[in-house]
Amino acid sequence: MHVLVVHNRYSSAQPSGENRVVDEEVGLLRAAGHRVETFERRSDDIAGRSLLGKVAVPLLVPWNPAVRTELAARLRAERPDVVHVHNVFPLLSPAVLAACADVGVPVVATLHNYTQVCPPGTLHREGKPCHECVGSPLSVPAVRHGCYRDSRLATVPLALSLAVNRRRWWSGVERFFCISGAQRDVLVRSGMPSERLAVKHNFVPEPGVRREGGGEHLLFLGRLAEAKGVPLLMAAWDEIAAGGGIGVPLVLAGAGPLEKEVTDWAAGRDDVRYVGLYDPAQCREAVARSVAVVAPSMARETFGLVAAEAMAAGVPAVAARHGAFVELVEDGETGLLHEPGDASSLASCLRRIAADPDRNRELGLAARRRYEQYFSPAVGLERLLEGYRSAIAERSGDGAGPSPVGNGNTGPLRGTRAGRDGGSR
């Protein structure tokens, strides 16, 4: 199969799980013998633009006519079987969909977040879930609250793009890949066409290292931000420390707006280590040495990559009981779920996960089996190709209808406990 991947790469200043997913899917397809090329823009390039060029960037968010012309020319020259769209903000814009329509190439799009119904894509504001813009055609609340970067001005281009391009997205994409059933539920309730929304969970590459023994620390791995539950984790850990601790330290790896607070909080403590930003190899090693990986997100995550990475290494996760984590983590079987936003509930789960090494090993082995069944590269490749074939058949008018990956259910976890409980992180 000949695939053209369209993606606006996020800034390298903040490591992006979405960039990783795109690169890993490209590598997976190429390793399987498929021809894959990319059409990209890089947010890093904005810094090198002239002052006028920088000023013009917000104007290109809703529509970039030069991208439409450039991509259409490339499509006519190369004639890929399918175009796979990921992120188009801020330099590509939904003009990529018009280019595909101009040439008649079928389109699939992975929805890595909630930008189809929420300008910043988080469904989270001021420490709480927010659905004010879901179902609203103009996203006025997002502008009023300045939801993107706490700026009304910066939010306007996103809200405008969503308003003027909503129908273009919904009619110009043959198949949307939702990365969890929880995400799909929200989007269906917002009015998106359910028949075009398929669940295709992210896959996780084999880590090359798995846990041996019981682990030596609890690990938070991710962006140091309120939405990721960092203040909640700090409060829970202080509660644990006040009760005498649990015998293993907490390691925090990452970067973000709360880095100074985390650094100050960890300073001088034997039970906490802040290690900064790890490279990919260091991340894999740290996960494999963990008693458990902690994902206390306040936002309703669309997937929860760190939990799947823990599964691959045979490590249980402690995660918030909402969003995609309810699908990924089987409570009491492959990890533990705590009540979202509840520091005492999180502290209780952390005590339980560390209290019984034998039970912890059982959870880790079950987590690895779940990874092999649902999140391995082989499963990821199969479902990716199913979605491509379904999109191609729909564009060609073969009447094949949705493939199993796009059957309107919550994907491979339907029928398991996680599939039944997964809802709308």
C-alpha positions, 0 to 999 in steps of 0.5 A: 500500500502507498500511504502519504502521512500528513502531520504538523510536528509539535515543538521539540521543546516539549516532547510530544507523544503524538510525534512519537505515535506518528513516527512509530506508525510510519516505521511499522508500515515501512517495516511491513513493506508498505510505501510510506511518505510524509508531508510535514510542517514543523512548529520549530520553524516558526522561530526562524520566520521574519516578524511578518511571517510570525504575525501571519501564523494565526491567520493560517490556522483556519486556512492555508491556501499555499498548503492546498496547492502544494499538497494537491500537486504532490498528490497528482504526481504520486497518487497514493492509495490513502492519505493519513492526516494527524495534526494540522495545527498551526501551519498546515490547516484543514486545507489539506482536506481540500487538496485531497478532495481536489485529487480524489484521494481517500482520507483517514484522520487520527484524532489524538485529542478533542480538537474537533469539539474543543479548541485547545483539545483538552476538555479541561479548564481551571482544574476541572472537566469542561464541556461548554464548547461540545456541541456548540458551533462557535466555541464562544466559551473557549474564547471567553475563557482564553482556553488556549494558553490562557489567552483569548487572542490566541484562542480565536484562530482555533475557535474560528478554524473549528467553526468554519471547517467543522463540516469539511472535516466531517464530510472530507474524511472517510474514516476517523481513528479514535484512540479510545472508546471514551473519546469516541463516545464524546465525539458521537454525543457532540454530533460527529458522524458515528459511522465514520468514527472507528476505535484504533488504540495506539500500539506500543513497540516492544520495549526491549526490556521488561521488569525483573523482580518487584521493582525499585520505585514508583514512577511518574513519567510525563509532562509536569502540568496540573492537567497531568495530575502532578499537584494531586500526586504531590499531595497524595505522596505527602499524605503517604510520607506523613504515615511513614512512607511505603518503602520505595521512592517516587521518581518523577521524570519530565518537564513542563510548567510545574518544573520549579514547583516539583524541583523545590518539593523534591529538594532534600527528600529521600523519598522523592527524586526529580530526574528531569527529562529522560531520553527514550532509552532512559524512559524504557529502563525507568519503566522496567524498574518500577513497582508501578507507573502512576498516571493521575491525570485530571483531564480525561485522557484520550489514550494514556500512552504511559499506561500501555508502555507499562503493560509492555514492560510487565508493570502495573499502572495506577491511573485515574478512573476516567477517560481511556484509563478505564479501558486500558487498566483493568482495576485489580487485574492489571493495575489499580484505578483511583477516584479522579482528583482525590488525593486520598484515593490515589494515596490508598492505591499507591499503598496497595500497589506497593504492599504485596510484592507477590500480588504486584508481580501477578498484576504485572504479568497480567498487564503484559498479557493484555499488551500482547492481546490489544496494544502490540505492533502486530495488532496495531498494524492489522487495525491500521490496514483495516482502516485504510482498506475501509476508507479506500473502499468507501471512496471508490464506492465499493459499498464494503461498509465499515470494517471491523475497526470501524464498526461503531463499537469501542474496538477490541476491548468491547465485551471486556470489563474495560470495554463495558465500563469505558465511557465518557479521559 
